[in-house]
Amino acid sequence: KVVSELERHQKQLEADCGPLRFCFSHERWQEELADLIRYKQQQYAATGGTDVFARRWVCNAIANLASSPYDSCRGVMSTLYAGETWVASHFGLRNNSQMAYYFPVYNPALSRYSPGHLLLKSLIDSAHLFGITALEFGRGDNPYKLRFGNRTRSFYRGLWQSRGLRAMAHRLSLSIEWRLSAGAR
């Protein structure tokens, strides 16, 4: 059902805007990444999400990852177009044959075609050509993860600190923050 629905959306989008063109990893990523950040910030503003790109160090870290020559830790900037129309983009982190799905963003004017799902389908369809055998979606039970995923894994987080009152206060504040964020999901 998911595949036939995506194929229908793809045919409609191609009929309206032109043939799909997908770039898995841009060599000249700077402009594409700047566009992704701008679109993602617009999305955060429209949805009330936290703008992680407002922190300069996040943008610098992503740029450093995008310029890394090492497959063991490299940013991958992917983009989907229909003709000359921008459909969707994604910035992920590659670790050899695995890629973490981090920052997808799509053209809201094309929402009736499910552009984010078409981007993810393109990414999955071409991943093997670039040596990617696993795409990690991260924590949470978002509907797209349930539609596109084929297994789940449990991950845990923890904290290692020295003893003392400051450390105890910090652990307490983190514990409260983690419990509140877990309840909000």
CNS distance restraints for C-alpha pairs under 8 A (distance, minus, plus):
assign (resid   1 and name CA) (resid   5 and name CA) 6.06 0.50 0.50
assign (resid   2 and name CA) (resid   6 and name CA) 6.17 0.50 0.50
assign (resid   2 and name CA) (resid 147 and name CA) 7.37 0.50 0.50
assign (resid   3 and name CA) (resid   7 and name CA) 6.11 0.50 0.50
assign (resid   4 and name CA) (resid   8 and name CA) 6.17 0.50 0.50
assign (resid   5 and name CA) (resid   9 and name CA) 6.32 0.50 0.50
assign (resid   6 and name CA) (resid  10 and name CA) 6.02 0.50 0.50
assign (resid   6 and name CA) (resid 114 and name CA) 7.70 0.50 0.50
assign (resid   6 and name CA) (resid 117 and name CA) 7.42 0.50 0.50
assign (resid   6 and name CA) (resid 118 and name CA) 6.63 0.50 0.50
assign (resid   7 and name CA) (resid  11 and name CA) 6.18 0.50 0.50
assign (resid   8 and name CA) (resid  12 and name CA) 6.26 0.50 0.50
assign (resid   9 and name CA) (resid  13 and name CA) 6.07 0.50 0.50
assign (resid   9 and name CA) (resid 113 and name CA) 4.92 0.50 0.50
assign (resid   9 and name CA) (resid 114 and name CA) 6.89 0.50 0.50
assign (resid  10 and name CA) (resid  14 and name CA) 6.06 0.50 0.50
assign (resid  10 and name CA) (resid  20 and name CA) 7.94 0.50 0.50
assign (resid  10 and name CA) (resid 113 and name CA) 7.06 0.50 0.50
assign (resid  10 and name CA) (resid 118 and name CA) 7.13 0.50 0.50
assign (resid  11 and name CA) (resid  15 and name CA) 6.06 0.50 0.50
assign (resid  12 and name CA) (resid  16 and name CA) 6.22 0.50 0.50
assign (resid  12 and name CA) (resid 113 and name CA) 7.33 0.50 0.50
assign (resid  13 and name CA) (resid  17 and name CA) 5.79 0.50 0.50
assign (resid  13 and name CA) (resid  18 and name CA) 7.13 0.50 0.50
assign (resid  13 and name CA) (resid  82 and name CA) 7.03 0.50 0.50
assign (resid  13 and name CA) (resid 113 and name CA) 6.32 0.50 0.50
assign (resid  14 and name CA) (resid  18 and name CA) 4.41 0.50 0.50
assign (resid  14 and name CA) (resid  19 and name CA) 4.85 0.50 0.50
assign (resid  14 and name CA) (resid  20 and name CA) 6.42 0.50 0.50
assign (resid  14 and name CA) (resid  82 and name CA) 6.23 0.50 0.50
assign (resid  14 and name CA) (resid  83 and name CA) 7.68 0.50 0.50
assign (resid  15 and name CA) (resid  19 and name CA) 7.74 0.50 0.50
assign (resid  17 and name CA) (resid  82 and name CA) 5.52 0.50 0.50
assign (resid  17 and name CA) (resid  83 and name CA) 5.70 0.50 0.50
assign (resid  17 and name CA) (resid  84 and name CA) 7.68 0.50 0.50
assign (resid  17 and name CA) (resid  85 and name CA) 6.75 0.50 0.50
assign (resid  18 and name CA) (resid  82 and name CA) 5.02 0.50 0.50
assign (resid  18 and name CA) (resid  83 and name CA) 4.07 0.50 0.50
assign (resid  18 and name CA) (resid  84 and name CA) 7.52 0.50 0.50
assign (resid  19 and name CA) (resid  82 and name CA) 5.23 0.50 0.50
assign (resid  19 and name CA) (resid  83 and name CA) 5.26 0.50 0.50
assign (resid  20 and name CA) (resid  80 and name CA) 6.96 0.50 0.50
assign (resid  20 and name CA) (resid  81 and name CA) 5.59 0.50 0.50
assign (resid  20 and name CA) (resid  82 and name CA) 4.34 0.50 0.50
assign (resid  20 and name CA) (resid  83 and name CA) 6.33 0.50 0.50
assign (resid  21 and name CA) (resid  80 and name CA) 5.80 0.50 0.50
assign (resid  21 and name CA) (resid  81 and name CA) 5.11 0.50 0.50
assign (resid  21 and name CA) (resid  82 and name CA) 6.17 0.50 0.50
assign (resid  21 and name CA) (resid  83 and name CA) 7.19 0.50 0.50
assign (resid  22 and name CA) (resid  78 and name CA) 7.48 0.50 0.50
assign (resid  22 and name CA) (resid  79 and name CA) 5.86 0.50 0.50
assign (resid  22 and name CA) (resid  80 and name CA) 4.48 0.50 0.50
assign (resid  22 and name CA) (resid  81 and name CA) 6.34 0.50 0.50
assign (resid  22 and name CA) (resid 122 and name CA) 6.82 0.50 0.50
assign (resid  23 and name CA) (resid  78 and name CA) 5.49 0.50 0.50
assign (resid  23 and name CA) (resid  79 and name CA) 5.35 0.50 0.50
assign (resid  23 and name CA) (resid  80 and name CA) 6.49 0.50 0.50
assign (resid  24 and name CA) (resid  76 and name CA) 7.56 0.50 0.50
assign (resid  24 and name CA) (resid  77 and name CA) 6.99 0.50 0.50
assign (resid  24 and name CA) (resid  78 and name CA) 4.62 0.50 0.50
assign (resid  24 and name CA) (resid  79 and name CA) 6.77 0.50 0.50
assign (resid  24 and name CA) (resid 123 and name CA) 6.76 0.50 0.50
assign (resid  24 and name CA) (resid 126 and name CA) 7.30 0.50 0.50
assign (resid  24 and name CA) (resid 127 and name CA) 7.84 0.50 0.50
assign (resid  25 and name CA) (resid  29 and name CA) 7.91 0.50 0.50
assign (resid  25 and name CA) (resid  76 and name CA) 5.44 0.50 0.50
assign (resid  25 and name CA) (resid  77 and name CA) 5.16 0.50 0.50
assign (resid  25 and name CA) (resid  78 and name CA) 5.14 0.50 0.50
assign (resid  25 and name CA) (resid  79 and name CA) 7.99 0.50 0.50
assign (resid  26 and name CA) (resid  32 and name CA) 7.86 0.50 0.50
assign (resid  26 and name CA) (resid  76 and name CA) 7.48 0.50 0.50
assign (resid  26 and name CA) (resid  77 and name CA) 5.76 0.50 0.50
assign (resid  26 and name CA) (resid  78 and name CA) 6.46 0.50 0.50
assign (resid  28 and name CA) (resid  32 and name CA) 7.74 0.50 0.50
assign (resid  29 and name CA) (resid  33 and name CA) 5.81 0.50 0.50
assign (resid  29 and name CA) (resid  66 and name CA) 7.25 0.50 0.50
assign (resid  29 and name CA) (resid  77 and name CA) 6.30 0.50 0.50
assign (resid  30 and name CA) (resid  34 and name CA) 6.14 0.50 0.50
assign (resid  30 and name CA) (resid  63 and name CA) 7.81 0.50 0.50
assign (resid  31 and name CA) (resid  35 and name CA) 6.22 0.50 0.50
assign (resid  32 and name CA) (resid  36 and name CA) 6.19 0.50 0.50
assign (resid  32 and name CA) (resid  77 and name CA) 7.29 0.50 0.50
assign (resid  32 and name CA) (resid  79 and name CA) 7.84 0.50 0.50
assign (resid  33 and name CA) (resid  37 and name CA) 6.16 0.50 0.50
assign (resid  33 and name CA) (resid  77 and name CA) 6.78 0.50 0.50
assign (resid  33 and name CA) (resid  91 and name CA) 7.61 0.50 0.50
assign (resid  34 and name CA) (resid  38 and name CA) 6.24 0.50 0.50
assign (resid  35 and name CA) (resid  39 and name CA) 6.09 0.50 0.50
assign (resid  36 and name CA) (resid  40 and name CA) 5.88 0.50 0.50
assign (resid  36 and name CA) (resid  89 and name CA) 6.39 0.50 0.50
assign (resid  36 and name CA) (resid  90 and name CA) 7.39 0.50 0.50
assign (resid  36 and name CA) (resid  91 and name CA) 7.95 0.50 0.50
assign (resid  36 and name CA) (resid 105 and name CA) 6.86 0.50 0.50
assign (resid  37 and name CA) (resid  41 and name CA) 6.03 0.50 0.50
assign (resid  37 and name CA) (resid  53 and name CA) 6.85 0.50 0.50
assign (resid  38 and name CA) (resid  42 and name CA) 6.34 0.50 0.50
assign (resid  39 and name CA) (resid  43 and name CA) 6.22 0.50 0.50
assign (resid  39 and name CA) (resid 105 and name CA) 6.78 0.50 0.50
assign (resid  39 and name CA) (resid 106 and name CA) 7.86 0.50 0.50
assign (resid  40 and name CA) (resid  44 and name CA) 6.16 0.50 0.50
assign (resid  40 and name CA) (resid 103 and name CA) 7.91 0.50 0.50
assign (resid  40 and name CA) (resid 104 and name CA) 7.97 0.50 0.50
assign (resid  40 and name CA) (resid 105 and name CA) 5.94 0.50 0.50
assign (resid  41 and name CA) (resid  45 and name CA) 6.16 0.50 0.50
assign (resid  41 and name CA) (resid  51 and name CA) 6.06 0.50 0.50
assign (resid  41 and name CA) (resid  53 and name CA) 7.02 0.50 0.50
assign (resid  42 and name CA) (resid  46 and name CA) 6.15 0.50 0.50
assign (resid  43 and name CA) (resid  47 and name CA) 6.07 0.50 0.50
assign (resid  43 and name CA) (resid  49 and name CA) 7.80 0.50 0.50
assign (resid  43 and name CA) (resid 105 and name CA) 7.83 0.50 0.50
assign (resid  44 and name CA) (resid  48 and name CA) 5.55 0.50 0.50
assign (resid  44 and name CA) (resid  49 and name CA) 4.45 0.50 0.50
assign (resid  44 and name CA) (resid  50 and name CA) 6.20 0.50 0.50
assign (resid  44 and name CA) (resid  51 and name CA) 5.71 0.50 0.50
assign (resid  45 and name CA) (resid  49 and name CA) 6.55 0.50 0.50
assign (resid  45 and name CA) (resid  51 and name CA) 7.56 0.50 0.50
assign (resid  52 and name CA) (resid  58 and name CA) 6.98 0.50 0.50
assign (resid  53 and name CA) (resid  58 and name CA) 6.00 0.50 0.50
assign (resid  53 and name CA) (resid  59 and name CA) 5.99 0.50 0.50
assign (resid  54 and name CA) (resid  58 and name CA) 7.94 0.50 0.50
assign (resid  55 and name CA) (resid  59 and name CA) 7.01 0.50 0.50
assign (resid  56 and name CA) (resid  60 and name CA) 6.28 0.50 0.50
assign (resid  57 and name CA) (resid  61 and name CA) 5.96 0.50 0.50
assign (resid  58 and name CA) (resid  62 and name CA) 6.16 0.50 0.50
assign (resid  59 and name CA) (resid  63 and name CA) 6.15 0.50 0.50
assign (resid  60 and name CA) (resid  64 and name CA) 6.14 0.50 0.50
assign (resid  61 and name CA) (resid  65 and name CA) 6.19 0.50 0.50
assign (resid  62 and name CA) (resid  66 and name CA) 6.07 0.50 0.50
assign (resid  62 and name CA) (resid  75 and name CA) 7.04 0.50 0.50
assign (resid  63 and name CA) (resid  67 and name CA) 6.29 0.50 0.50
assign (resid  64 and name CA) (resid  68 and name CA) 6.29 0.50 0.50
assign (resid  65 and name CA) (resid  73 and name CA) 7.12 0.50 0.50
assign (resid  65 and name CA) (resid  74 and name CA) 5.06 0.50 0.50
assign (resid  65 and name CA) (resid  75 and name CA) 4.67 0.50 0.50
assign (resid  65 and name CA) (resid  93 and name CA) 7.71 0.50 0.50
assign (resid  66 and name CA) (resid  74 and name CA) 5.94 0.50 0.50
assign (resid  66 and name CA) (resid  75 and name CA) 4.10 0.50 0.50
assign (resid  66 and name CA) (resid  76 and name CA) 6.16 0.50 0.50
assign (resid  66 and name CA) (resid  77 and name CA) 7.27 0.50 0.50
assign (resid  67 and name CA) (resid  74 and name CA) 7.35 0.50 0.50
assign (resid  67 and name CA) (resid  75 and name CA) 7.27 0.50 0.50
assign (resid  68 and name CA) (resid  73 and name CA) 7.16 0.50 0.50
assign (resid  68 and name CA) (resid  74 and name CA) 5.21 0.50 0.50
assign (resid  68 and name CA) (resid  75 and name CA) 7.09 0.50 0.50
assign (resid  69 and name CA) (resid  74 and name CA) 6.79 0.50 0.50
assign (resid  70 and name CA) (resid  74 and name CA) 5.86 0.50 0.50
assign (resid  71 and name CA) (resid  94 and name CA) 6.42 0.50 0.50
assign (resid  71 and name CA) (resid  95 and name CA) 5.91 0.50 0.50
assign (resid  71 and name CA) (resid  96 and name CA) 4.94 0.50 0.50
assign (resid  72 and name CA) (resid  94 and name CA) 6.72 0.50 0.50
assign (resid  72 and name CA) (resid  95 and name CA) 4.33 0.50 0.50
assign (resid  72 and name CA) (resid  96 and name CA) 4.72 0.50 0.50
assign (resid  73 and name CA) (resid  93 and name CA) 6.84 0.50 0.50
assign (resid  73 and name CA) (resid  94 and name CA) 5.65 0.50 0.50
assign (resid  73 and name CA) (resid  95 and name CA) 5.02 0.50 0.50
assign (resid  73 and name CA) (resid  96 and name CA) 7.34 0.50 0.50
assign (resid  74 and name CA) (resid  93 and name CA) 5.71 0.50 0.50
assign (resid  74 and name CA) (resid  94 and name CA) 5.14 0.50 0.50
assign (resid  74 and name CA) (resid  95 and name CA) 6.85 0.50 0.50
assign (resid  75 and name CA) (resid  91 and name CA) 6.75 0.50 0.50
assign (resid  75 and name CA) (resid  92 and name CA) 5.67 0.50 0.50
assign (resid  75 and name CA) (resid  93 and name CA) 4.53 0.50 0.50
assign (resid  75 and name CA) (resid  94 and name CA) 5.98 0.50 0.50
assign (resid  76 and name CA) (resid  90 and name CA) 7.96 0.50 0.50
assign (resid  76 and name CA) (resid  91 and name CA) 5.58 0.50 0.50
assign (resid  76 and name CA) (resid  92 and name CA) 5.22 0.50 0.50
assign (resid  76 and name CA) (resid  93 and name CA) 5.99 0.50 0.50
assign (resid  76 and name CA) (resid  94 and name CA) 6.65 0.50 0.50
assign (resid  77 and name CA) (resid  89 and name CA) 7.44 0.50 0.50
assign (resid  77 and name CA) (resid  90 and name CA) 5.92 0.50 0.50
assign (resid  77 and name CA) (resid  91 and name CA) 4.63 0.50 0.50
assign (resid  77 and name CA) (resid  92 and name CA) 6.72 0.50 0.50
assign (resid  78 and name CA) (resid  89 and name CA) 5.59 0.50 0.50
assign (resid  78 and name CA) (resid  90 and name CA) 5.15 0.50 0.50
assign (resid  78 and name CA) (resid  91 and name CA) 6.35 0.50 0.50
assign (resid  78 and name CA) (resid 123 and name CA) 7.94 0.50 0.50
assign (resid  79 and name CA) (resid  86 and name CA) 7.88 0.50 0.50
assign (resid  79 and name CA) (resid  87 and name CA) 7.70 0.50 0.50
assign (resid  79 and name CA) (resid  88 and name CA) 5.89 0.50 0.50
assign (resid  79 and name CA) (resid  89 and name CA) 4.28 0.50 0.50
assign (resid  79 and name CA) (resid  90 and name CA) 6.41 0.50 0.50
assign (resid  79 and name CA) (resid 119 and name CA) 7.57 0.50 0.50
assign (resid  80 and name CA) (resid  86 and name CA) 6.52 0.50 0.50
assign (resid  80 and name CA) (resid  87 and name CA) 5.43 0.50 0.50
assign (resid  80 and name CA) (resid  88 and name CA) 5.29 0.50 0.50
assign (resid  80 and name CA) (resid  89 and name CA) 6.22 0.50 0.50
assign (resid  80 and name CA) (resid 119 and name CA) 6.09 0.50 0.50
assign (resid  80 and name CA) (resid 122 and name CA) 7.87 0.50 0.50
assign (resid  81 and name CA) (resid  85 and name CA) 5.48 0.50 0.50
assign (resid  81 and name CA) (resid  86 and name CA) 4.63 0.50 0.50
assign (resid  81 and name CA) (resid  87 and name CA) 5.00 0.50 0.50
assign (resid  81 and name CA) (resid  88 and name CA) 7.11 0.50 0.50
assign (resid  82 and name CA) (resid  86 and name CA) 6.57 0.50 0.50
assign (resid  82 and name CA) (resid  87 and name CA) 6.43 0.50 0.50
assign (resid  86 and name CA) (resid 107 and name CA) 6.80 0.50 0.50
assign (resid  87 and name CA) (resid 106 and name CA) 5.88 0.50 0.50
assign (resid  87 and name CA) (resid 107 and name CA) 5.29 0.50 0.50
assign (resid  87 and name CA) (resid 110 and name CA) 7.05 0.50 0.50
assign (resid  87 and name CA) (resid 115 and name CA) 5.94 0.50 0.50
assign (resid  87 and name CA) (resid 119 and name CA) 7.87 0.50 0.50
assign (resid  88 and name CA) (resid 104 and name CA) 7.37 0.50 0.50
assign (resid  88 and name CA) (resid 105 and name CA) 5.65 0.50 0.50
assign (resid  88 and name CA) (resid 106 and name CA) 3.92 0.50 0.50
assign (resid  88 and name CA) (resid 107 and name CA) 5.81 0.50 0.50
assign (resid  88 and name CA) (resid 115 and name CA) 6.14 0.50 0.50
assign (resid  88 and name CA) (resid 116 and name CA) 6.24 0.50 0.50
assign (resid  88 and name CA) (resid 119 and name CA) 6.13 0.50 0.50
assign (resid  89 and name CA) (resid 104 and name CA) 5.73 0.50 0.50
assign (resid  89 and name CA) (resid 105 and name CA) 5.43 0.50 0.50
assign (resid  89 and name CA) (resid 106 and name CA) 6.26 0.50 0.50
assign (resid  89 and name CA) (resid 119 and name CA) 7.16 0.50 0.50
assign (resid  90 and name CA) (resid 101 and name CA) 7.72 0.50 0.50
assign (resid  90 and name CA) (resid 102 and name CA) 7.37 0.50 0.50
assign (resid  90 and name CA) (resid 103 and name CA) 5.40 0.50 0.50
assign (resid  90 and name CA) (resid 104 and name CA) 4.15 0.50 0.50
assign (resid  90 and name CA) (resid 105 and name CA) 6.30 0.50 0.50
assign (resid  90 and name CA) (resid 119 and name CA) 7.97 0.50 0.50
assign (resid  91 and name CA) (resid 101 and name CA) 7.30 0.50 0.50
assign (resid  91 and name CA) (resid 102 and name CA) 6.13 0.50 0.50
assign (resid  91 and name CA) (resid 103 and name CA) 5.09 0.50 0.50
assign (resid  91 and name CA) (resid 104 and name CA) 6.47 0.50 0.50
assign (resid  92 and name CA) (resid  99 and name CA) 6.50 0.50 0.50
assign (resid  92 and name CA) (resid 100 and name CA) 5.44 0.50 0.50
assign (resid  92 and name CA) (resid 101 and name CA) 5.01 0.50 0.50
assign (resid  92 and name CA) (resid 102 and name CA) 4.99 0.50 0.50
assign (resid  92 and name CA) (resid 103 and name CA) 6.47 0.50 0.50
assign (resid  93 and name CA) (resid  99 and name CA) 5.51 0.50 0.50
assign (resid  93 and name CA) (resid 100 and name CA) 5.14 0.50 0.50
assign (resid  93 and name CA) (resid 101 and name CA) 7.09 0.50 0.50
assign (resid  93 and name CA) (resid 102 and name CA) 7.25 0.50 0.50
assign (resid  94 and name CA) (resid  98 and name CA) 5.82 0.50 0.50
assign (resid  94 and name CA) (resid  99 and name CA) 4.30 0.50 0.50
assign (resid  94 and name CA) (resid 100 and name CA) 6.40 0.50 0.50
assign (resid  95 and name CA) (resid  99 and name CA) 6.03 0.50 0.50
assign (resid  96 and name CA) (resid 131 and name CA) 7.76 0.50 0.50
assign (resid  96 and name CA) (resid 132 and name CA) 7.40 0.50 0.50
assign (resid  97 and name CA) (resid 131 and name CA) 5.54 0.50 0.50
assign (resid  97 and name CA) (resid 132 and name CA) 4.28 0.50 0.50
assign (resid  97 and name CA) (resid 133 and name CA) 5.42 0.50 0.50
assign (resid  97 and name CA) (resid 134 and name CA) 6.68 0.50 0.50
assign (resid  98 and name CA) (resid 132 and name CA) 5.45 0.50 0.50
assign (resid  98 and name CA) (resid 133 and name CA) 6.01 0.50 0.50
assign (resid  98 and name CA) (resid 134 and name CA) 4.79 0.50 0.50
assign (resid  98 and name CA) (resid 135 and name CA) 5.90 0.50 0.50
assign (resid  98 and name CA) (resid 136 and name CA) 7.25 0.50 0.50
assign (resid  99 and name CA) (resid 132 and name CA) 6.74 0.50 0.50
assign (resid  99 and name CA) (resid 134 and name CA) 6.37 0.50 0.50
assign (resid  99 and name CA) (resid 135 and name CA) 4.95 0.50 0.50
assign (resid  99 and name CA) (resid 136 and name CA) 6.04 0.50 0.50
assign (resid 100 and name CA) (resid 135 and name CA) 5.82 0.50 0.50
assign (resid 100 and name CA) (resid 136 and name CA) 4.58 0.50 0.50
assign (resid 100 and name CA) (resid 137 and name CA) 6.18 0.50 0.50
assign (resid 100 and name CA) (resid 138 and name CA) 7.27 0.50 0.50
assign (resid 101 and name CA) (resid 135 and name CA) 6.65 0.50 0.50
assign (resid 101 and name CA) (resid 136 and name CA) 5.85 0.50 0.50
assign (resid 101 and name CA) (resid 137 and name CA) 5.20 0.50 0.50
assign (resid 101 and name CA) (resid 138 and name CA) 7.34 0.50 0.50
assign (resid 102 and name CA) (resid 137 and name CA) 7.45 0.50 0.50
assign (resid 104 and name CA) (resid 116 and name CA) 7.24 0.50 0.50
assign (resid 105 and name CA) (resid 116 and name CA) 6.87 0.50 0.50
assign (resid 106 and name CA) (resid 110 and name CA) 8.00 0.50 0.50
assign (resid 106 and name CA) (resid 111 and name CA) 7.94 0.50 0.50
assign (resid 106 and name CA) (resid 115 and name CA) 5.96 0.50 0.50
assign (resid 106 and name CA) (resid 116 and name CA) 5.60 0.50 0.50
assign (resid 107 and name CA) (resid 111 and name CA) 6.91 0.50 0.50
assign (resid 107 and name CA) (resid 115 and name CA) 7.05 0.50 0.50
assign (resid 110 and name CA) (resid 114 and name CA) 7.27 0.50 0.50
assign (resid 110 and name CA) (resid 115 and name CA) 6.48 0.50 0.50
assign (resid 111 and name CA) (resid 115 and name CA) 6.08 0.50 0.50
assign (resid 114 and name CA) (resid 118 and name CA) 6.30 0.50 0.50
assign (resid 115 and name CA) (resid 119 and name CA) 6.10 0.50 0.50
assign (resid 116 and name CA) (resid 120 and name CA) 6.26 0.50 0.50
assign (resid 117 and name CA) (resid 121 and name CA) 6.05 0.50 0.50
assign (resid 117 and name CA) (resid 144 and name CA) 7.62 0.50 0.50
assign (resid 118 and name CA) (resid 122 and name CA) 6.12 0.50 0.50
assign (resid 119 and name CA) (resid 123 and name CA) 6.15 0.50 0.50
assign (resid 120 and name CA) (resid 124 and name CA) 6.11 0.50 0.50
assign (resid 121 and name CA) (resid 125 and name CA) 5.95 0.50 0.50
assign (resid 122 and name CA) (resid 126 and name CA) 6.16 0.50 0.50
assign (resid 123 and name CA) (resid 127 and name CA) 5.80 0.50 0.50
assign (resid 124 and name CA) (resid 128 and name CA) 7.81 0.50 0.50
assign (resid 124 and name CA) (resid 135 and name CA) 7.74 0.50 0.50
assign (resid 126 and name CA) (resid 130 and name CA) 7.20 0.50 0.50
assign (resid 127 and name CA) (resid 131 and name CA) 6.51 0.50 0.50
assign (resid 127 and name CA) (resid 132 and name CA) 4.95 0.50 0.50
assign (resid 127 and name CA) (resid 133 and name CA) 7.02 0.50 0.50
assign (resid 128 and name CA) (resid 132 and name CA) 5.11 0.50 0.50
assign (resid 128 and name CA) (resid 133 and name CA) 6.15 0.50 0.50
assign (resid 137 and name CA) (resid 145 and name CA) 6.62 0.50 0.50
assign (resid 140 and name CA) (resid 185 and name CA) 7.57 0.50 0.50
assign (resid 141 and name CA) (resid 145 and name CA) 6.42 0.50 0.50
assign (resid 141 and name CA) (resid 146 and name CA) 6.84 0.50 0.50
assign (resid 142 and name CA) (resid 146 and name CA) 6.76 0.50 0.50
assign (resid 143 and name CA) (resid 147 and name CA) 6.27 0.50 0.50
assign (resid 144 and name CA) (resid 148 and name CA) 5.97 0.50 0.50
assign (resid 144 and name CA) (resid 149 and name CA) 7.93 0.50 0.50
assign (resid 145 and name CA) (resid 149 and name CA) 5.27 0.50 0.50
assign (resid 146 and name CA) (resid 150 and name CA) 7.88 0.50 0.50
assign (resid 159 and name CA) (resid 171 and name CA) 7.99 0.50 0.50
assign (resid 161 and name CA) (resid 167 and name CA) 6.41 0.50 0.50
assign (resid 162 and name CA) (resid 167 and name CA) 6.46 0.50 0.50
assign (resid 163 and name CA) (resid 167 and name CA) 6.07 0.50 0.50
assign (resid 163 and name CA) (resid 168 and name CA) 7.16 0.50 0.50
assign (resid 164 and name CA) (resid 168 and name CA) 6.17 0.50 0.50
assign (resid 165 and name CA) (resid 169 and name CA) 6.11 0.50 0.50
assign (resid 166 and name CA) (resid 170 and name CA) 6.14 0.50 0.50
assign (resid 167 and name CA) (resid 171 and name CA) 6.13 0.50 0.50
assign (resid 168 and name CA) (resid 172 and name CA) 6.13 0.50 0.50
assign (resid 169 and name CA) (resid 173 and name CA) 6.25 0.50 0.50
assign (resid 170 and name CA) (resid 174 and name CA) 6.20 0.50 0.50
assign (resid 171 and name CA) (resid 175 and name CA) 5.98 0.50 0.50
assign (resid 172 and name CA) (resid 176 and name CA) 6.26 0.50 0.50
assign (resid 173 and name CA) (resid 177 and name CA) 6.15 0.50 0.50
assign (resid 174 and name CA) (resid 178 and name CA) 5.98 0.50 0.50
assign (resid 175 and name CA) (resid 179 and name CA) 6.14 0.50 0.50
assign (resid 176 and name CA) (resid 180 and name CA) 6.11 0.50 0.50
assign (resid 177 and name CA) (resid 181 and name CA) 6.10 0.50 0.50
assign (resid 178 and name CA) (resid 182 and name CA) 6.00 0.50 0.50
assign (resid 179 and name CA) (resid 183 and name CA) 6.19 0.50 0.50
assign (resid 180 and name CA) (resid 184 and name CA) 6.31 0.50 0.50
assign (resid 181 and name CA) (resid 185 and name CA) 6.64 0.50 0.50
